């Protein structure tokens, strides 16, 4: 288990180029299974979760070649479906939640798909019902081995398009169903579909491969099935979650940072949400410039009530950035209520912030009130364990702003979502050291 040693209290300065989007890359890479032609994907982040998925595809028989930094060629012309029943797949698939998205394309192209119960962050229940209800509505048979915790869907006679109203606007669920439906017979209509930019990117890639999808960017997708798809070249968007993390880091450490090439049009309400915390952002072309902050004041509502920041499906505020907002608020002027609606366990990391001197009241598993210090009382260094990706980066930001030297264990969680995070931080002046376990 590797560890970070962080000497906090230093202002940073410089430019940061965001990595490719983790959540998009996981969807896009699974989509290569829909064709036997070559698919080239650019701007793939070099992070643990993505690399695990590429390994799974390699063991499935997909030929993978790295053409340049972040650019890969995939060719799924010979797929070994027997791997899906191997112990190796049960081990590899269960360690990565994103592996669930291989089921849709495998079902579409080969008539069957299997997956062990996926792992991922321990942030509460993340049920898979939406995925499999969608597959069964398309005509697949579902089975679940409770002893081995192994899911399977089969459609030996192919899939048939239909109308479906999803019970929740699940991003991965929508992606999986879309990938299954693009080769189903007839027309599929998906209502209450997720419409995140990364889901839009998947749909645009599938259209480039020959799929017929209407309604991209809305919550109703209409898909006319085709018999085959061809190859394409696709560019992954910059990671909006990492961009939000850098905004929070700049404010919290009172640093002057420029985030390059952020794809402003795909950031939604993220910049405005940070502005509500009093953080100044400047749009310079397609860059975000954050000046040094000596103070930032949380805005209240016009009736004088406390600001609430809550998560919601796109175009609402992404749940992946609530932990960043929470930690940044600990040094703001004023108070804010953080309401995490979508997961039960994502706020439990606040006990470490309280140990560091933050004023946080955890009301229940979903709500926390943060009373900001306005930089009049600096957080104190401590020893922490990263519980998941987003809490981990929030604790790292807290440590970089704190007085003294902090230690963060289990940083493999951070590495799952952030590429070379320590090297990139050192490049703008951070005092951070990675200590590998022996």
C-alpha positions as CSV (number, residue, x, y, z in Angstrom):
1,X,0.0,0.0,0.0
2,X,1.7,3.2,-1.2
3,X,1.7,6.5,0.8
4,X,1.9,10.2,0.1
5,X,3.9,12.5,2.4
6,X,2.7,16.1,1.9
7,X,4.3,19.2,3.3
8,X,1.4,21.6,3.4
9,X,1.0,25.4,3.5
10,X,2.7,26.2,0.2
11,X,1.1,28.3,-2.6
12,X,1.4,26.8,-6.0
13,X,1.7,28.4,-9.4
14,X,1.6,27.3,-13.0
15,X,-0.4,25.6,-15.7
16,X,-2.2,22.3,-15.5
17,X,-3.4,20.2,-18.5
18,X,-6.4,18.1,-17.5
19,X,-6.2,14.4,-18.3
20,X,-8.7,12.6,-20.4
21,X,-12.0,11.9,-18.8
22,X,-12.0,8.6,-16.8
23,X,-15.8,8.1,-16.9
24,X,-15.9,8.6,-20.7
25,X,-12.9,6.4,-21.4
26,X,-14.4,3.5,-19.5
27,X,-17.5,3.6,-21.8
28,X,-15.7,4.3,-25.0
29,X,-13.2,1.5,-24.5
30,X,-16.0,-1.0,-24.0
31,X,-17.6,0.1,-27.2
32,X,-14.7,-1.2,-29.3
33,X,-16.2,-4.7,-28.7
34,X,-19.1,-3.8,-31.1
35,X,-16.9,-4.1,-34.2
36,X,-14.2,-6.2,-35.7
37,X,-12.6,-3.1,-37.3
38,X,-9.9,-1.0,-35.8
39,X,-10.9,1.7,-33.4
40,X,-8.4,4.5,-32.4
41,X,-9.0,6.4,-29.2
42,X,-7.0,9.5,-28.2
43,X,-6.5,11.2,-24.9
44,X,-7.0,8.0,-22.8
45,X,-5.8,8.7,-19.2
46,X,-3.1,6.6,-17.7
47,X,-4.9,5.6,-14.5
48,X,-5.5,2.4,-12.7
49,X,-9.2,1.9,-13.5
50,X,-8.7,2.5,-17.3
51,X,-5.6,0.3,-17.4
52,X,-7.5,-2.5,-15.6
53,X,-10.2,-2.3,-18.3
54,X,-7.7,-2.5,-21.1
55,X,-6.1,-5.6,-19.5
56,X,-9.6,-7.2,-19.4
57,X,-10.1,-6.5,-23.1
58,X,-6.6,-7.9,-23.8
59,X,-7.4,-11.1,-22.0
60,X,-10.7,-11.2,-24.0
61,X,-8.7,-11.3,-27.2
62,X,-8.8,-7.7,-28.2
63,X,-5.6,-6.6,-29.9
64,X,-4.4,-3.4,-28.2
65,X,-1.5,-1.2,-29.4
66,X,-0.3,2.0,-27.8
67,X,0.4,4.4,-30.7
68,X,1.4,7.4,-28.6
69,X,0.9,8.9,-25.2
70,X,-2.8,8.5,-24.5
71,X,-3.5,7.1,-28.0
72,X,-4.4,3.4,-28.4
73,X,-5.6,1.2,-31.3
74,X,-8.1,-1.5,-30.5
75,X,-9.1,-4.4,-32.8
76,X,-11.7,-6.9,-31.6
77,X,-11.7,-9.1,-34.6
78,X,-11.0,-12.3,-32.6
79,X,-12.8,-12.3,-29.2
80,X,-12.3,-15.3,-26.8
81,X,-15.7,-15.6,-25.1
82,X,-14.4,-18.5,-23.0
83,X,-12.4,-16.0,-20.9
84,X,-15.8,-14.8,-19.5
85,X,-16.1,-18.1,-17.7
86,X,-12.6,-18.2,-16.3
87,X,-11.5,-17.6,-12.7
88,X,-9.1,-14.9,-14.0
89,X,-12.1,-12.9,-15.4
90,X,-14.0,-13.4,-12.1
91,X,-11.0,-11.9,-10.3
92,X,-10.3,-9.0,-12.8
93,X,-14.0,-8.1,-13.5
94,X,-14.9,-8.0,-9.8
95,X,-12.2,-5.4,-9.0
96,X,-13.5,-2.8,-11.5
97,X,-17.0,-1.5,-11.5
98,X,-16.6,-0.1,-15.1
99,X,-16.3,-3.7,-16.3
100,X,-20.1,-4.0,-16.2
101,X,-20.2,-2.0,-19.5
102,X,-18.6,-4.8,-21.6
103,X,-21.9,-6.7,-21.2
104,X,-24.0,-4.5,-23.5
105,X,-21.6,-4.7,-26.5
106,X,-21.0,-8.4,-26.0
107,X,-24.7,-9.1,-25.9
108,X,-25.3,-7.0,-29.0
109,X,-22.6,-8.6,-31.1
110,X,-22.3,-12.2,-29.7
111,X,-25.7,-12.8,-28.1
112,X,-24.3,-13.2,-24.6
113,X,-22.5,-11.4,-21.8
114,X,-21.3,-12.2,-18.3
115,X,-19.9,-10.3,-15.4
116,X,-19.0,-10.9,-11.8
117,X,-20.5,-8.5,-9.3
118,X,-18.3,-5.4,-9.9
119,X,-16.3,-3.6,-7.2
120,X,-15.2,0.0,-7.1
121,X,-15.6,2.7,-4.5
122,X,-17.3,1.8,-1.2
123,X,-19.7,4.7,-1.3
124,X,-23.0,2.9,-0.7
125,X,-25.4,0.9,-2.8
126,X,-24.9,1.2,-6.6
127,X,-27.4,-1.3,-7.9
128,X,-27.2,-2.8,-11.4
129,X,-31.0,-3.3,-11.9
130,X,-31.2,-0.6,-14.6
131,X,-28.6,-2.4,-16.7
132,X,-30.3,-5.8,-16.7
133,X,-33.9,-4.5,-16.8
134,X,-32.9,-2.8,-20.0
135,X,-31.3,-5.9,-21.5
136,X,-34.4,-8.0,-20.7
137,X,-36.7,-5.5,-22.3
138,X,-34.6,-5.9,-25.4
139,X,-35.3,-9.6,-25.2
140,X,-32.4,-11.1,-23.3
141,X,-32.7,-13.8,-20.7
142,X,-31.2,-12.9,-17.3
143,X,-29.6,-15.2,-14.7
144,X,-27.7,-14.6,-11.5
145,X,-25.6,-17.1,-9.6
146,X,-25.9,-16.0,-6.0
147,X,-23.2,-18.3,-4.7
148,X,-20.6,-17.0,-7.2
149,X,-22.2,-13.5,-7.5
150,X,-22.1,-13.8,-11.2
151,X,-24.5,-12.2,-13.7
152,X,-25.4,-13.3,-17.2
153,X,-27.6,-12.3,-20.1
154,X,-28.2,-14.3,-23.2
155,X,-30.1,-13.6,-26.4
156,X,-29.3,-16.4,-28.9
157,X,-31.9,-15.1,-31.3
158,X,-30.8,-11.5,-31.1
159,X,-32.2,-8.4,-29.5
160,X,-35.4,-6.6,-30.5
161,X,-35.9,-2.9,-30.1
162,X,-38.6,-1.6,-27.8
163,X,-39.7,1.4,-25.7
164,X,-38.4,1.6,-22.1
165,X,-38.6,4.1,-19.3
166,X,-35.6,3.8,-17.1
167,X,-36.2,3.8,-13.3
168,X,-33.2,6.0,-12.9
169,X,-31.0,8.1,-15.2
170,X,-28.0,5.9,-14.6
171,X,-25.0,6.9,-16.7
172,X,-23.4,3.5,-17.0
173,X,-26.9,1.9,-17.3
174,X,-27.8,4.1,-20.2
175,X,-24.4,3.5,-21.8
176,X,-24.8,-0.2,-21.5
177,X,-28.3,-0.3,-22.9
178,X,-27.4,2.0,-25.8
179,X,-24.5,-0.2,-26.8
180,X,-26.8,-3.2,-26.7
181,X,-29.6,-1.4,-28.6
182,X,-27.5,-0.1,-31.6
183,X,-27.5,-3.6,-33.1
184,X,-31.0,-4.7,-32.0
185,X,-33.7,-5.3,-34.7
186,X,-36.0,-2.4,-35.1
187,X,-36.3,0.8,-33.0
188,X,-35.5,1.3,-29.4
189,X,-36.6,4.3,-27.4
190,X,-34.9,5.1,-24.1
191,X,-36.8,7.6,-21.9
192,X,-35.2,9.1,-18.7
193,X,-31.8,8.4,-20.3
194,X,-28.7,10.0,-18.8
195,X,-27.5,12.9,-20.9
196,X,-24.0,13.6,-19.4
197,X,-21.4,14.9,-21.9
198,X,-19.6,11.6,-21.6
199,X,-22.7,9.7,-22.6
200,X,-23.1,12.1,-25.5
201,X,-19.5,11.4,-26.5
202,X,-20.3,7.6,-26.5
203,X,-23.4,8.2,-28.7
204,X,-21.4,10.4,-31.1
205,X,-18.7,7.7,-31.4
206,X,-21.3,5.1,-32.1
207,X,-22.8,7.3,-34.8
208,X,-19.3,7.6,-36.3
209,X,-19.2,3.8,-36.3
210,X,-22.5,3.6,-38.2
211,X,-25.1,3.6,-35.5
212,X,-28.4,5.5,-35.9
213,X,-29.1,7.5,-32.7
214,X,-31.4,10.5,-32.4
215,X,-31.9,12.8,-29.4
216,X,-28.3,12.9,-28.3
217,X,-28.0,15.3,-25.4
218,X,-31.6,14.9,-24.3
219,X,-33.2,12.4,-21.9
220,X,-34.9,10.6,-24.7
221,X,-32.8,8.5,-27.2
222,X,-34.2,6.9,-30.3
223,X,-32.1,4.1,-31.8
224,X,-32.7,2.4,-35.1
225,X,-30.7,-0.8,-35.0
226,X,-28.1,-1.7,-37.6
227,X,-26.6,-5.1,-38.5
228,X,-22.9,-4.1,-38.1
229,X,-20.7,-1.2,-37.1
230,X,-17.3,-0.1,-38.5
231,X,-14.2,1.4,-37.0
232,X,-13.5,5.1,-36.2
233,X,-11.2,7.5,-34.5
234,X,-12.4,9.2,-31.3
235,X,-11.0,11.9,-28.9
236,X,-11.8,11.7,-25.2
237,X,-12.9,14.9,-23.5
238,X,-10.9,16.5,-20.7
239,X,-12.0,15.2,-17.3
240,X,-14.5,17.6,-15.7
241,X,-14.0,16.1,-12.3
242,X,-10.3,16.7,-12.4
243,X,-10.9,20.2,-13.6
244,X,-13.1,20.8,-10.6
245,X,-10.5,19.3,-8.4
246,X,-7.9,21.8,-9.7
247,X,-10.2,24.7,-9.1
248,X,-10.7,23.6,-5.5
249,X,-7.0,23.1,-5.0
250,X,-6.2,26.6,-6.3
251,X,-8.6,28.3,-4.0
252,X,-7.8,26.2,-0.9
253,X,-4.0,26.7,-1.3
254,X,-4.3,30.3,-2.3
255,X,-2.5,29.6,-5.6
256,X,-2.5,31.1,-9.1
257,X,-3.3,28.4,-11.5
258,X,-4.4,28.2,-15.2
259,X,-6.2,25.0,-16.3
260,X,-5.7,24.5,-20.0
261,X,-8.1,23.3,-22.7
262,X,-11.0,22.5,-20.3
263,X,-13.8,22.3,-23.0
264,X,-15.9,25.0,-21.3
265,X,-19.1,24.0,-23.2
266,X,-19.1,20.6,-21.5
267,X,-18.6,21.8,-17.9
268,X,-22.2,22.6,-17.2
269,X,-22.8,24.4,-13.9
270,X,-19.5,23.4,-12.4
271,X,-17.8,26.8,-12.8
272,X,-21.0,28.6,-11.4
273,X,-21.1,26.3,-8.4
274,X,-17.5,27.2,-7.4
275,X,-18.4,30.9,-8.0
276,X,-21.2,30.5,-5.4
277,X,-18.4,29.6,-2.9
278,X,-16.8,33.0,-3.7
279,X,-14.1,31.6,-6.0
280,X,-13.1,33.8,-8.8
281,X,-12.7,32.1,-12.2
282,X,-11.8,33.8,-15.5
283,X,-12.5,32.3,-18.9
284,X,-9.5,32.8,-21.2
285,X,-10.2,31.2,-24.5
286,X,-10.8,27.5,-23.5
287,X,-8.8,27.9,-20.4
288,X,-9.7,28.6,-16.7
289,X,-7.6,31.1,-14.9
290,X,-7.9,31.1,-11.0
291,X,-6.1,34.0,-9.4
292,X,-4.6,33.8,-5.9
293,X,-7.4,34.1,-3.3
294,X,-6.7,35.7,0.1
295,X,-10.4,35.1,0.9
296,X,-13.5,33.8,-0.7
297,X,-17.0,34.3,0.6
298,X,-19.9,31.9,0.2
299,X,-23.0,33.4,-1.3
300,X,-26.3,33.0,0.5
301,X,-29.8,32.9,-1.1
302,X,-31.7,36.2,-1.7
303,X,-33.9,35.4,1.3
304,X,-30.9,35.1,3.6
305,X,-30.9,31.3,4.0
306,X,-27.8,29.2,3.9
307,X,-26.5,28.1,0.5
308,X,-27.1,24.4,-0.3
309,X,-24.9,22.5,-2.7
310,X,-26.5,19.2,-3.7
311,X,-25.9,16.6,-6.4
312,X,-28.2,15.6,-9.2
313,X,-28.1,13.9,-12.6
314,X,-26.8,16.0,-15.5
315,X,-27.2,18.9,-16.0
316,X,-27.3,19.1,-12.2
317,X,-24.1,19.2,-10.2
318,X,-22.1,16.0,-10.4
319,X,-21.8,14.0,-7.1
320,X,-18.1,13.4,-7.8
321,X,-17.3,17.0,-7.0
322,X,-19.3,17.4,-3.7
323,X,-16.4,16.2,-1.6
324,X,-14.2,18.9,-3.3
325,X,-16.8,21.6,-2.6
326,X,-17.0,20.4,1.0
327,X,-13.2,20.6,1.7
328,X,-12.9,24.0,-0.1
329,X,-15.7,25.4,2.1
330,X,-13.7,24.7,5.2
331,X,-11.6,27.8,4.5
332,X,-14.4,29.9,3.0
333,X,-16.1,32.9,4.7
334,X,-19.6,31.7,5.7
335,X,-21.4,28.4,5.8
336,X,-22.8,25.9,3.4
337,X,-25.0,22.8,3.5
338,X,-23.7,19.9,1.5
339,X,-26.4,17.5,0.5
340,X,-25.2,14.2,-1.0
341,X,-28.4,12.7,-2.3
342,X,-27.2,9.9,-4.6
343,X,-24.8,7.9,-2.3
344,X,-25.0,7.0,1.4
345,X,-21.3,6.8,2.4
346,X,-19.5,9.6,0.6
347,X,-19.5,12.1,3.5
348,X,-18.0,9.8,6.1
349,X,-14.5,11.1,5.3
350,X,-15.3,14.4,7.1
351,X,-14.1,12.9,10.4
352,X,-10.5,13.4,9.0
353,X,-11.2,17.0,8.2
354,X,-12.6,17.5,11.7
355,X,-9.3,16.0,13.1
356,X,-7.5,18.6,11.0
357,X,-9.5,21.4,12.6
358,X,-12.3,21.9,10.1
359,X,-15.7,22.9,11.4
360,X,-18.0,20.3,9.9
361,X,-21.3,19.0,11.3
362,X,-22.3,15.7,9.9
363,X,-26.1,15.8,10.1
364,X,-26.7,12.3,8.7
365,X,-25.1,10.1,6.0
366,X,-26.4,12.5,3.3
367,X,-25.9,16.0,4.8
368,X,-23.1,18.0,6.3
369,X,-22.9,21.7,7.3
370,X,-19.5,23.4,6.8
371,X,-18.6,26.5,8.8
372,X,-15.6,28.1,7.0
373,X,-12.5,29.5,8.8
374,X,-11.9,32.3,6.2
375,X,-8.2,31.3,6.5
376,X,-8.1,32.6,10.1
377,X,-7.3,29.1,11.3
378,X,-5.2,26.8,9.2
379,X,-5.9,23.1,9.0
380,X,-3.4,21.0,10.9
381,X,-1.5,18.1,9.3
382,X,-2.5,14.5,10.2
383,X,-2.4,10.9,9.1
384,X,-5.2,9.7,6.9
385,X,-6.4,6.8,4.7
386,X,-8.0,7.4,1.3
387,X,-11.4,5.6,1.4
388,X,-12.3,6.2,-2.3
389,X,-11.1,8.3,-5.3
390,X,-13.0,11.5,-4.6
391,X,-12.6,11.6,-0.9
392,X,-8.9,10.8,-1.4
393,X,-8.3,13.8,-3.7
394,X,-10.2,16.0,-1.2
395,X,-8.0,14.9,1.7
396,X,-5.0,15.5,-0.5
397,X,-6.2,19.1,-1.2
398,X,-6.7,19.5,2.6
399,X,-3.2,18.2,3.3
400,X,-1.7,20.6,0.7
401,X,-3.3,23.6,2.5
402,X,-2.6,22.4,6.0
403,X,0.2,23.4,8.4
404,X,2.8,20.6,8.8
405,X,3.4,17.3,7.1
406,X,0.5,14.9,6.4
407,X,0.5,11.3,5.5
408,X,-2.1,9.7,3.2
409,X,-2.2,5.9,3.0
410,X,-4.0,3.7,0.4
411,X,-3.3,6.2,-2.3
412,X,-4.0,3.5,-4.9
413,X,-7.5,4.8,-4.6
414,X,-6.4,8.2,-5.8
415,X,-4.4,6.6,-8.6
416,X,-7.6,4.9,-9.9
417,X,-8.8,8.3,-11.1
418,X,-5.9,10.7,-11.3
419,X,-2.9,10.3,-13.6
420,X,0.5,11.0,-12.1
421,X,-1.1,13.2,-9.6
422,X,2.1,13.7,-7.5
423,X,4.3,14.5,-10.4
424,X,1.9,17.0,-11.8
425,X,1.5,18.7,-8.4
426,X,5.3,18.9,-8.0
427,X,5.5,20.6,-11.4
428,X,3.5,23.6,-10.0
429,X,5.4,23.7,-6.6
430,X,3.8,21.2,-4.3
431,X,5.9,19.4,-1.7
432,X,4.6,15.8,-2.1
433,X,6.5,12.5,-2.0
434,X,5.3,9.1,-3.0
435,X,6.5,6.2,-0.8
436,X,6.0,2.8,-2.3
437,X,5.2,-0.1,0.0
438,X,7.9,-2.8,0.4
